[in-house]
Amino acid sequence: MRYKTLQYADSTGRVFLDENGTGRVEIYSTYEGILMGNFVNGLKDGVWKEYVPKQKITYDEIYENGKFIKGTNTSDNGEVTEYDKFETLPSFKGGMETFGKFLTKNLRYPPNARKDNIQGRVYIQFIIKKDGTLSESKILKGIGGGCDEEALRVINLSPDWNPGLQRGIAKNVSYSVPIFFKLSESPKKIFPYQQNPYNAF
């Protein structure tokens, strides 16, 4: 989504854009770093450069009419990473269809839930860390009958995911997944699933 910028100013109150939102931003700060680039009618356009002292990383990015096209980040030690998406959500290796197969293979319908005809969605939240491992898994909303514990057990068995990226750099991301427990008419149990990720960059 593109947002128009009506005005841009530095800490001294110096403004960079005209009444149409057009102009060049050039900010140099010992603590906040460097930011340089053009706005045209309130939208980023052309090459933008940013240096972030806390990260010790320089970002060079290209925009066209407010749309991010591509970029590179360069660390102070000279390591360069290219990226064509500003943010990338984490993903299960092999895709969500493979994740569904993982659930189907490992989930076991709890006897108490089966006896009491308990069905529904168990919502689980966890952190996908920078290295792709999962941590801090917990139940957001359960249905009881042992389904909550079973869903949590299987999520904790999960192999590593592809981590989320921001500007080409891996970040910890909070992620939630509803796991659907359903009793089928046949002896075999069916465990469909849905994904519902959200960012916490």
C-alpha distance (Angstrom), angle and dihedral (degrees) to the residues before:
residue distance angle dihedral
M1 . . .
R2 3.79 . .
Y3 3.79 122.4 .
K4 3.79 124.9 -163.6
T5 3.80 118.0 -129.3
L6 3.78 113.3 -145.6
Q7 3.79 96.7 -172.8
Y8 3.80 140.1 -2.2
A9 3.80 125.5 -160.3
D10 3.79 137.9 173.5
S11 3.80 127.7 -131.0
T12 3.82 91.6 -85.1
G13 3.79 92.0 57.6
R14 3.79 95.1 -106.3
V15 3.81 109.9 151.2
F16 3.79 123.5 -147.8
L17 3.80 107.5 -171.9
D18 3.80 132.3 70.6
E19 3.79 125.9 -133.5
N20 3.82 90.0 -77.5
G21 3.79 94.0 53.6
T22 3.81 92.5 -106.5
G23 3.80 125.1 134.7
R24 3.78 146.1 84.9
V25 3.79 123.3 -77.3
E26 3.80 116.9 -147.6
I27 3.79 116.5 171.1
Y28 3.81 124.6 168.6
S29 3.79 119.3 -176.0
T30 3.78 132.9 161.4
Y31 3.81 91.1 -143.2
E32 3.81 103.3 29.6
G33 3.80 97.3 37.4
I34 3.80 129.4 -141.4
L35 3.80 130.0 -39.6
M36 3.80 123.4 179.5
G37 3.79 132.0 165.5
N38 3.79 148.4 106.8
F39 3.79 132.8 -91.6
V40 3.79 119.9 -158.4
N41 3.81 115.2 -169.3
G42 3.79 90.0 -19.6
L43 3.81 95.8 -49.7
K44 3.79 129.8 106.4
D45 3.78 111.3 -108.9
G46 3.79 134.7 177.9
V47 3.80 126.0 -3.6
W48 3.79 119.8 -8.3
K49 3.81 123.5 -169.4
E50 3.78 125.5 -164.8
Y51 3.78 131.4 174.8
V52 3.82 116.9 -163.3
P53 3.84 111.2 -163.2
K54 3.84 94.9 -163.8
Q55 3.80 90.9 56.5
K56 3.82 94.5 33.2
I57 3.80 87.6 -137.0
T58 3.80 133.4 129.2
Y59 3.81 118.4 -148.7
D60 3.80 122.5 -156.4
E61 3.79 111.8 -173.0
I62 3.79 136.9 172.9
Y63 3.81 123.0 -142.8
E64 3.79 131.1 -176.3
N65 3.79 116.7 -161.2
G66 3.81 90.7 -26.6
K67 3.79 95.5 -45.9
F68 3.80 118.7 120.3
I69 3.83 109.5 -124.8
K70 3.80 107.0 173.6
G71 3.76 143.4 -40.9
T72 3.77 149.1 -174.1
N73 3.77 131.8 -140.7
T74 3.78 120.8 -151.7
S75 3.79 122.1 -165.6
D76 3.79 122.5 -146.6
N77 3.82 88.9 -103.6
G78 3.82 90.3 59.5
E79 3.82 99.4 -104.2
V80 3.83 109.7 147.5
T81 3.81 127.1 -158.2
E82 3.81 124.3 -174.5
Y83 3.81 122.9 -151.7
D84 3.80 135.9 177.6
K85 3.82 97.4 -168.2
F86 3.79 124.4 61.2
E87 3.80 90.5 -146.7
T88 3.79 131.8 12.3
L89 3.79 122.6 -167.8
P90 3.80 118.6 -133.1
S91 3.80 116.0 -99.5
F92 3.76 139.2 -164.1
K93 3.81 110.0 -105.8
G94 3.79 106.6 -102.2
G95 3.81 93.0 21.7
M96 3.78 134.8 -89.5
E97 3.79 92.7 -61.3
T98 3.80 87.7 61.5
F99 3.79 88.7 47.1
G100 3.81 88.4 54.7
K101 3.79 90.4 52.5
F102 3.80 89.3 49.5
L103 3.80 90.0 54.1
T104 3.80 93.7 45.6
K105 3.79 91.5 50.3
N106 3.79 96.3 48.4
L107 3.82 108.1 30.7
R108 3.80 117.5 95.6
Y109 3.79 120.5 -166.7
P110 3.82 106.6 -119.1
P111 3.84 111.6 -117.9
N112 3.82 93.2 -130.7
A113 3.80 91.7 51.6
R114 3.79 91.0 48.8
K115 3.81 92.1 47.8
D116 3.82 92.3 49.2
N117 3.83 93.5 40.8
I118 3.80 92.1 -120.1
Q119 3.82 112.6 172.8
G120 3.79 135.5 160.7
R121 3.78 144.9 84.8
V122 3.79 126.0 -44.1
Y123 3.81 111.0 -157.5
I124 3.79 114.7 -147.9
Q125 3.79 128.5 -173.8
F126 3.79 125.5 -162.3
I127 3.78 142.1 157.4
I128 3.80 120.1 -109.2
K129 3.78 102.4 -153.5
K130 3.78 129.3 -146.8
D131 3.81 91.1 -94.3
G132 3.83 92.6 49.9
T133 3.80 96.3 -105.9
L134 3.81 120.9 131.5
S135 3.78 124.5 -122.7
E136 3.81 142.8 162.9
S137 3.81 94.4 32.1
K138 3.80 114.5 179.3
I139 3.80 141.9 161.2
L140 3.81 114.7 -98.3
K141 3.79 94.8 179.4
G142 3.78 126.9 0.1
I143 3.79 139.5 -172.3
G144 3.81 100.6 -150.9
G145 3.79 129.0 -138.8
G146 3.80 90.9 105.2
C147 3.83 93.3 -62.5
D148 3.80 92.6 112.6
E149 3.79 92.9 54.4
E150 3.80 91.8 44.1
A151 3.81 93.5 51.3
L152 3.79 90.1 48.2
R153 3.80 91.9 48.1
V154 3.79 92.5 53.6
I155 3.82 94.7 45.2
N156 3.80 87.9 53.6
L157 3.83 88.0 55.4
S158 3.79 91.4 56.4
P159 3.81 118.3 125.0
D160 3.79 118.8 -125.6
W161 3.81 118.8 -65.9
N162 3.79 130.4 -143.8
P163 3.81 102.0 -93.5
G164 3.79 125.0 -121.1
L165 3.79 116.4 -100.5
Q166 3.76 133.0 -150.2
R167 3.80 116.2 -169.3
G168 3.80 88.2 -17.6
I169 3.81 94.7 -52.2
A170 3.82 123.5 113.3
K171 3.81 114.1 -116.0
N172 3.79 136.9 -176.5
V173 3.81 108.4 -101.7
S174 3.80 130.7 -167.4
Y175 3.80 111.1 -135.3
S176 3.78 134.3 -178.0
V177 3.79 129.7 -159.3
P178 3.81 130.1 -174.5
I179 3.82 111.4 -144.6
F180 3.81 113.5 -158.9
F181 3.79 118.9 -142.9
K182 3.80 112.1 -163.1
L183 3.76 131.0 168.6
S184 3.79 111.1 -135.4
E185 3.78 125.3 -151.3
S186 3.80 90.3 -117.1
P187 3.82 122.8 67.0
K188 3.82 89.2 -103.9
K189 3.79 113.7 90.5
I190 3.81 121.2 -133.5
F191 3.78 121.5 -144.4
P192 3.79 111.7 -174.1
Y193 3.79 117.8 176.5
Q194 3.76 141.6 -163.5
Q195 3.76 130.5 -155.3
N196 3.76 125.4 -132.2
P197 3.80 110.1 171.6
Y198 3.76 125.5 176.2
N199 3.78 131.3 -174.6
A200 3.79 127.1 -111.4
F201 3.81 99.4 171.2
